[in-house]
Amino acid sequence: MRNIWIDEVRASTRRGQTFVDEEAGLAVGASGGQEERAALGDVDRALARLPEEQREAVVLVMVEGWSYKEAAEIVGCPVGTLNSRLVRGRDALMALLGEAA
């Protein structure tokens, strides 16, 4: 029970530090700037090219802010498997976007 509580506190703290309010996220790329739209389109296309399992891991952890344990429970796999999918997906995403891994 103690470990579950610690995990939840860490996850909520991490979400609070990493992500902005949902309303603030709605404005991303909506400024009308072509550069923002192009960047969002590039990320969307790169995500679409990932295998489904990797895309799912990347979205749950990096976009939605779930902890590894929570994301593993959502997809129904061990934490180690989720971690492997996330690492591979993140590396592939960075390669597709032309960033150094």
VOBA-1610 file (N, C-alpha, C; in pm, whole numbers, padded with zeros to 5 digits, always signed):
BEGIN
Met+00083-00118+00000Met+00000+00000+00000Met+00088+00125+00000Arg+00195+00120+00075Arg+00287+00233+00082Arg+00346+00263-00056Asn+00388+00159-00127Asn+00448+00177-00259Asn+00348+00234-00359Ile+00224+00189-00350Ile+00121+00242-00439Ile+00100+00390-00413Trp+00099+00429-00286Trp+00082+00570-00252Trp+00200+00651-00305Ile+00321+00601-00286Ile+00440+00672-00334Ile+00435+00687-00486Asp+00397+00580-00557Asp+00386+00586-00703Asp+00285+00692-00745Glu+00173+00697-00678Glu+00069+00794-00713Glu+00116+00937-00689Val+00183+00961-00578Val+00234+01095-00548Val+00336+01136-00654Arg+00426+01046-00687Arg+00527+01076-00789Arg+00462+01106-00924Ala+00364+01024-00961Ala+00298+01043-01090Ala+00225+01177-01095Ser+00154+01211-00990Ser+00080+01337-00991Ser+00174+01456-00988Thr+00285+01443-00916Thr+00384+01550-00914Thr+00445+01568-01053Arg+00479+01458-01116Arg+00540+01462-01250Arg+00445+01524-01350Arg+00319+01487-01343Arg+00221+01544-01436Arg+00209+01695-01415Gly+00213+01738-01291Gly+00202+01879-01262Gly+00322+01959-01309Gln+00438+01898-01311Gln+00560+01968-01351Gln+00580+01966-01502Thr+00534+01863-01567Thr+00565+01843-01708Thr+00460+01901-01801Phe+00336+01897-01762Phe+00231+01932-01854Phe+00156+02057-01809Val+00104+02129-01906Val+00025+02247-01879Val-00123+02208-01877Asp-00207+02302-01840Asp-00351+02276-01840Asp-00398+02241-01981Glu-00504+02164-01986Glu-00559+02121-02115Glu-00594+02240-02203Glu-00647+02344-02143Glu-00686+02462-02220Glu-00565+02527-02286Ala-00451+02527-02217Ala-00330+02585-02274Ala-00282+02500-02392Gly-00301+02371-02384Gly-00258+02283-02492Gly-00340+02300-02618Leu-00463+02347-02603Leu-00548+02366-02720Leu-00494+02475-02811Ala-00416+02567-02756Ala-00364+02678-02835Ala-00237+02642-02910Val-00176+02528-02880Val-00051+02491-02945Val-00077+02470-03094Gly-00002+02540-03173Gly-00015+02527-03318Gly-00133+02602-03376Ala-00211+02667-03291Ala-00330+02736-03339Ala-00306+02884-03361Ser-00182+02928-03348Ser-00152+03070-03365Ser-00161+03112-03511Gly-00179+03015-03597Gly-00190+03047-03738Gly-00055+03043-03808Gly+00052+03024-03729Gly+00185+03021-03788Gly+00208+02893-03867Gln+00263+02910-03984Gln+00288+02793-04068Gln+00392+02701-04007Glu+00489+02758-03937Glu+00594+02675-03877Glu+00536+02582-03771Glu+00446+02634-03686Glu+00385+02551-03582Glu+00302+02440-03644Arg+00226+02473-03745Arg+00142+02372-03811Arg+00228+02266-03877Ala+00336+02308-03940Ala+00426+02212-04005Ala+00491+02120-03902Ala+00533+02177-03790Ala+00597+02096-03685Ala+00499+01995-03628Leu+00376+02038-03601Leu+00275+01946-03549Leu+00242+01837-03651Gly+00237+01875-03777Gly+00212+01778-03881Gly+00325+01676-03892Asp+00449+01723-03878Asp+00565+01633-03881Asp+00558+01532-03768Val+00526+01580-03648Val+00517+01491-03532Val+00403+01391-03551Asp+00291+01438-03600Asp+00177+01350-03622Asp+00210+01240-03724Arg+00275+01278-03833Arg+00312+01179-03935Arg+00416+01081-03882Ala+00511+01131-03802Ala+00613+01043-03744Ala+00549+00944-03647Leu+00458+00992-03563Leu+00388+00902-03471Leu+00310+00796-03547Ala+00248+00834-03656Ala+00168+00740-03735Ala+00254+00631-03797Arg+00381+00658-03819Arg+00471+00559-03880Arg+00525+00459-03779Leu+00510+00487-03650Leu+00558+00393-03548Leu+00467+00271-03543Pro+00523+00155-03507Pro+00436+00040-03483Pro+00337+00072-03371Glu+00220+00013-03376Glu+00113+00047-03282Glu+00157+00036-03136Glu+00230-00070-03101Glu+00271-00089-02961Glu+00365+00022-02916Gln+00456+00065-03003Gln+00548+00173-02967Gln+00474+00306-02959Arg+00385+00329-03055Arg+00308+00454-03055Arg+00224+00465-02928Glu+00164+00354-02888Glu+00081+00351-02768Glu+00165+00385-02644Ala+00284+00327-02633Ala+00371+00353-02519Ala+00416+00499-02517Val+00454+00552-02632Val+00500+00692-02640Val+00387+00787-02601Val+00269+00764-02653Val+00157+00854-02624Val+00118+00847-02477Leu+00107+00728-02422Leu+00066+00715-02282Leu+00165+00781-02187Val+00293+00759-02209Val+00394+00809-02114Val+00436+00952-02146Met+00469+00980-02270Met+00525+01111-02304Met+00420+01219-02328Val+00304+01180-02376Val+00200+01279-02405Val+00100+01288-02290Glu+00047+01173-02249Glu-00055+01171-02145Glu+00001+01184-02004Gly+00129+01150-01986Gly+00191+01166-01855Gly+00172+01052-01758Trp+00129+00935-01805Trp+00113+00820-01716Trp+00251+00770-01674Ser+00258+00712-01556Ser+00382+00649-01513Ser+00401+00520-01592Tyr+00521+00466-01591Tyr+00546+00341-01662Tyr+00453+00231-01611Lys+00438+00224-01480Lys+00354+00121-01420Lys+00208+00137-01463Glu+00159+00260-01460Glu+00021+00286-01500Glu-00001+00253-01648Ala+00093+00294-01731Ala+00081+00269-01874Ala+00086+00118-01903Ala+00172+00047-01831Ala+00181-00098-01849Ala+00048-00165-01813Glu-00016-00117-01706Glu-00145-00173-01668Glu-00251-00142-01773Ile-00245-00024-01832Ile-00343+00015-01934Ile-00333-00076-02056Val-00209-00102-02101Val-00192-00185-02221Val-00188-00334-02190Gly-00176-00368-02062Gly-00177-00509-02023Gly-00048-00582-02050Cys+00064-00519-02019Cys+00194-00584-02037Cys+00282-00554-01916Pro+00391-00629-01899Pro+00483-00601-01788Pro+00550-00464-01807Val+00595-00405-01697Val+00659-00274-01701Val+00783-00278-01789Gly+00861-00384-01782Gly+00982-00396-01863Gly+00951-00394-02012Thr+00843-00459-02050Thr+00802-00461-02191Thr+00761-00321-02235Leu+00685-00253-02151Leu+00646-00117-02184Leu+00768-00028-02197Asn+00864-00042-02107Asn+00986+00037-02112Asn+01060+00014-02244Ser+01070-00112-02287Ser+01136-00144-02414Ser+01064-00078-02531Arg+00932-00088-02531Arg+00853-00027-02639Arg+00871+00125-02641Leu+00875+00184-02522Leu+00891+00328-02512Leu+01028+00372-02564Val+01133+00303-02524Val+01268+00339-02568Val+01278+00326-02720Arg+01231+00213-02773Arg+01237+00194-02919Arg+01152+00298-02992Gly+01034+00325-02939Gly+00946+00422-03003Gly+01001+00563-02998Arg+01057+00600-02884Arg+01115+00734-02870Arg+01234+00750-02964Asp+01321+00648-02970Asp+01437+00654-03060Asp+01394+00662-03206Ala+01294+00583-03243Ala+01244+00585-03380Ala+01180+00719-03413Leu+01107+00774-03318Leu+01042+00904-03338Leu+01147+01013-03359Met+01249+01010-03277Met+01356+01111-03291Met+01427+01096-03424Ala+01451+00972-03468Ala+01515+00948-03597Ala+01426+00998-03712Leu+01297+00973-03702Leu+01203+01017-03805Leu+01196+01170-03812Leu+01211+01233-03698Leu+01206+01380-03694Leu+01341+01444-03720Gly+01443+01358-03739Gly+01576+01410-03773Gly+01654+01464-03657Glu+01622+01420-03535Glu+01695+01464-03418Glu+01793+01356-03377Ala+01902+01396-03314Ala+02002+01299-03267Ala+01944+01218-03152Ala+01964+01089-03157Ala+01911+01001-03052Ala+02000+00999-02932
//
